[in-house]
Amino acid sequence: MKIRAMWLAVFAVSSSGLALADTIVVGDRIVVRESNVATPDRGMTMSAVEKKFGAPTDRHPTVGQPPITRWDYQGFSVFFERDRVIHSVARG
């Protein structure tokens, strides 16, 4: 249930038009603040993300339909639908 709540918050924030802010996960909470963390752009492929940012520190199993995958890096997480980035979240 926490994952679903997180996804709803991520999509609500990402669709709110806050172009200069990042969605930051702090503990179990999601907050929005300015950040200079470089993250992958929406639409990048998994291979392009790995080429630009290197191997992730953790790859979570794919879940759901459409298939959603999360990769964790130092300082941010990347969410993919199939093999394309749908959102990047900087971690505080």
GROMACS elastic network, one bead per residue, 0.5 to 0.9 nm:
[ bonds ]
;  ai    aj funct       b0    kb
    1     4     6  0.51649   500
    1     5     6  0.62866   500
    1     6     6  0.85805   500
    2     5     6  0.51151   500
    2     6     6  0.60500   500
    2     7     6  0.86217   500
    2    28     6  0.84034   500
    3     6     6  0.50046   500
    3     7     6  0.61805   500
    3     8     6  0.86706   500
    4     7     6  0.51002   500
    4     8     6  0.62516   500
    4     9     6  0.86628   500
    5     8     6  0.51493   500
    5     9     6  0.62375   500
    5    10     6  0.85781   500
    6     9     6  0.51445   500
    6    10     6  0.60415   500
    6    11     6  0.86255   500
    6    28     6  0.88640   500
    6    29     6  0.82690   500
    6    30     6  0.72873   500
    7    11     6  0.61270   500
    7    12     6  0.84263   500
    8    11     6  0.53215   500
    8    12     6  0.60441   500
    8    13     6  0.85709   500
    9    12     6  0.50097   500
    9    13     6  0.60409   500
    9    14     6  0.83762   500
    9    30     6  0.73320   500
   10    13     6  0.52709   500
   10    14     6  0.59473   500
   10    15     6  0.85045   500
   10    23     6  0.69597   500
   10    30     6  0.78406   500
   10    87     6  0.81675   500
   10    89     6  0.83308   500
   11    15     6  0.59482   500
   11    16     6  0.84337   500
   11    87     6  0.85338   500
   12    15     6  0.53879   500
   12    16     6  0.62322   500
   13    16     6  0.51538   500
   13    17     6  0.77090   500
   13    18     6  0.74349   500
   13    23     6  0.72812   500
   13    32     6  0.78350   500
   14    17     6  0.66918   500
   14    18     6  0.70925   500
   14    19     6  0.84424   500
   14    22     6  0.86563   500
   14    23     6  0.78036   500
   14    87     6  0.81394   500
   15    18     6  0.78696   500
   16    19     6  0.86938   500
   17    20     6  0.89281   500
   18    21     6  0.57020   500
   18    22     6  0.81592   500
   18    32     6  0.88690   500
   19    22     6  0.81213   500
   20    33     6  0.85432   500
   20    34     6  0.64772   500
   20    35     6  0.81343   500
   21    32     6  0.62028   500
   21    33     6  0.52573   500
   21    35     6  0.65069   500
   22    31     6  0.83962   500
   22    32     6  0.56372   500
   22    33     6  0.56783   500
   22    34     6  0.58478   500
   22    35     6  0.59367   500
   22    36     6  0.86482   500
   22    37     6  0.86137   500
   22    88     6  0.84997   500
   22    89     6  0.68304   500
   22    90     6  0.65002   500
   23    30     6  0.67184   500
   23    31     6  0.59517   500
   23    33     6  0.68279   500
   23    34     6  0.86595   500
   23    35     6  0.88472   500
   23    88     6  0.80126   500
   23    89     6  0.53805   500
   23    90     6  0.61961   500
   23    91     6  0.80077   500
   24    29     6  0.83266   500
   24    30     6  0.56769   500
   24    31     6  0.52452   500
   24    32     6  0.57647   500
   24    33     6  0.69938   500
   24    35     6  0.86373   500
   24    76     6  0.84447   500
   24    89     6  0.59067   500
   24    92     6  0.58018   500
   25    28     6  0.68975   500
   25    29     6  0.57978   500
   25    31     6  0.63907   500
   25    32     6  0.86288   500
   25    76     6  0.88826   500
   25    89     6  0.71936   500
   25    90     6  0.68206   500
   25    92     6  0.59749   500
   26    29     6  0.52956   500
   26    30     6  0.61603   500
   26    31     6  0.71701   500
   26    91     6  0.64577   500
   26    92     6  0.53234   500
   27    30     6  0.81282   500
   27    91     6  0.89995   500
   27    92     6  0.83529   500
   35    38     6  0.86192   500
   35    90     6  0.77748   500
   37    75     6  0.73742   500
   37    76     6  0.77962   500
   37    90     6  0.66776   500
   38    76     6  0.86577   500
   38    90     6  0.86152   500
   39    53     6  0.84908   500
   39    76     6  0.71104   500
   39    77     6  0.83980   500
   39    78     6  0.79447   500
   39    88     6  0.61896   500
   39    89     6  0.78256   500
   39    90     6  0.75861   500
   40    43     6  0.86114   500
   40    44     6  0.68618   500
   40    48     6  0.88972   500
   40    49     6  0.63486   500
   40    52     6  0.84088   500
   40    53     6  0.81698   500
   40    78     6  0.74112   500
   40    85     6  0.73642   500
   40    87     6  0.82111   500
   40    88     6  0.65272   500
   41    44     6  0.58931   500
   41    49     6  0.87316   500
   41    85     6  0.69497   500
   41    86     6  0.83136   500
   41    87     6  0.78207   500
   41    88     6  0.76696   500
   42    45     6  0.89074   500
   42    84     6  0.74440   500
   42    86     6  0.52248   500
   42    87     6  0.60961   500
   42    88     6  0.78037   500
   43    80     6  0.87937   500
   43    83     6  0.88363   500
   43    84     6  0.51470   500
   43    86     6  0.63798   500
   43    87     6  0.88153   500
   44    47     6  0.82158   500
   44    48     6  0.61405   500
   44    49     6  0.65103   500
   44    83     6  0.82128   500
   44    84     6  0.54613   500
   44    85     6  0.53456   500
   44    86     6  0.84566   500
   45    48     6  0.51247   500
   45    49     6  0.62450   500
   45    50     6  0.86512   500
   45    80     6  0.84029   500
   45    83     6  0.54639   500
   45    85     6  0.63845   500
   46    49     6  0.51194   500
   46    50     6  0.61876   500
   46    51     6  0.85383   500
   46    80     6  0.77296   500
   46    82     6  0.89454   500
   46    83     6  0.53688   500
   46    84     6  0.62311   500
   46    85     6  0.73038   500
   47    50     6  0.51247   500
   47    51     6  0.60409   500
   47    52     6  0.86115   500
   47    83     6  0.82843   500
   48    52     6  0.61126   500
   48    53     6  0.84123   500
   49    52     6  0.52307   500
   49    53     6  0.57656   500
   49    54     6  0.73409   500
   49    55     6  0.86351   500
   49    85     6  0.84675   500
   50    53     6  0.52738   500
   50    55     6  0.54680   500
   50    56     6  0.73964   500
   51    54     6  0.56074   500
   51    55     6  0.80041   500
   53    56     6  0.78744   500
   53    73     6  0.84252   500
   54    73     6  0.89054   500
   55    58     6  0.85444   500
   55    73     6  0.81029   500
   56    59     6  0.65917   500
   56    71     6  0.59363   500
   56    72     6  0.55887   500
   56    73     6  0.50194   500
   56    74     6  0.81156   500
   56    77     6  0.89096   500
   57    71     6  0.75884   500
   57    72     6  0.57258   500
   57    73     6  0.53309   500
   57    74     6  0.71557   500
   58    70     6  0.84148   500
   58    71     6  0.58127   500
   58    72     6  0.50886   500
   58    73     6  0.70964   500
   59    62     6  0.89196   500
   59    69     6  0.77851   500
   59    70     6  0.62427   500
   59    72     6  0.64583   500
   60    63     6  0.88496   500
   60    69     6  0.63422   500
   60    70     6  0.53726   500
   60    71     6  0.61755   500
   60    72     6  0.80502   500
   61    68     6  0.85512   500
   61    69     6  0.63112   500
   61    70     6  0.75012   500
   62    67     6  0.59126   500
   62    68     6  0.53913   500
   62    70     6  0.74440   500
   62    82     6  0.87225   500
   63    66     6  0.81417   500
   63    67     6  0.55240   500
   63    68     6  0.54150   500
   63    69     6  0.66296   500
   64    67     6  0.50829   500
   64    68     6  0.62834   500
   65    68     6  0.73356   500
   66    81     6  0.66248   500
   66    82     6  0.70701   500
   67    80     6  0.80822   500
   67    81     6  0.57201   500
   67    82     6  0.54113   500
   67    83     6  0.89519   500
   68    79     6  0.68151   500
   68    80     6  0.54889   500
   68    82     6  0.62464   500
   68    83     6  0.87473   500
   69    78     6  0.81873   500
   69    79     6  0.57244   500
   69    80     6  0.50917   500
   69    81     6  0.66027   500
   69    82     6  0.73446   500
   69    83     6  0.83383   500
   70    77     6  0.67340   500
   70    78     6  0.55783   500
   70    80     6  0.63135   500
   71    76     6  0.87328   500
   71    77     6  0.56446   500
   71    78     6  0.52214   500
   71    79     6  0.66364   500
   71    80     6  0.82464   500
   72    75     6  0.81306   500
   72    76     6  0.62423   500
   72    78     6  0.64223   500
   72    79     6  0.89341   500
   73    76     6  0.52949   500
   73    77     6  0.57760   500
   73    78     6  0.79386   500
   74    77     6  0.81243   500
   74    91     6  0.84432   500
   75    89     6  0.86051   500
   75    90     6  0.57577   500
   75    91     6  0.51849   500
   75    92     6  0.71861   500
   76    88     6  0.68881   500
   76    89     6  0.53792   500
   76    91     6  0.51041   500
   76    92     6  0.85198   500
   77    87     6  0.84869   500
   77    88     6  0.56891   500
   77    89     6  0.51728   500
   77    90     6  0.64279   500
   77    91     6  0.73681   500
   78    85     6  0.67931   500
   78    86     6  0.79012   500
   78    87     6  0.60533   500
   78    89     6  0.63845   500
   78    90     6  0.88010   500
   79    84     6  0.82797   500
   79    85     6  0.57929   500
   79    86     6  0.57964   500
   79    87     6  0.52633   500
   79    88     6  0.61192   500
   79    89     6  0.81761   500
   80    83     6  0.58479   500
   80    84     6  0.50867   500
   80    86     6  0.53711   500
   80    87     6  0.71603   500
   80    88     6  0.89180   500
   81    84     6  0.54696   500
   81    85     6  0.64881   500
   81    86     6  0.62616   500
   82    85     6  0.84714   500
   85    88     6  0.74864   500
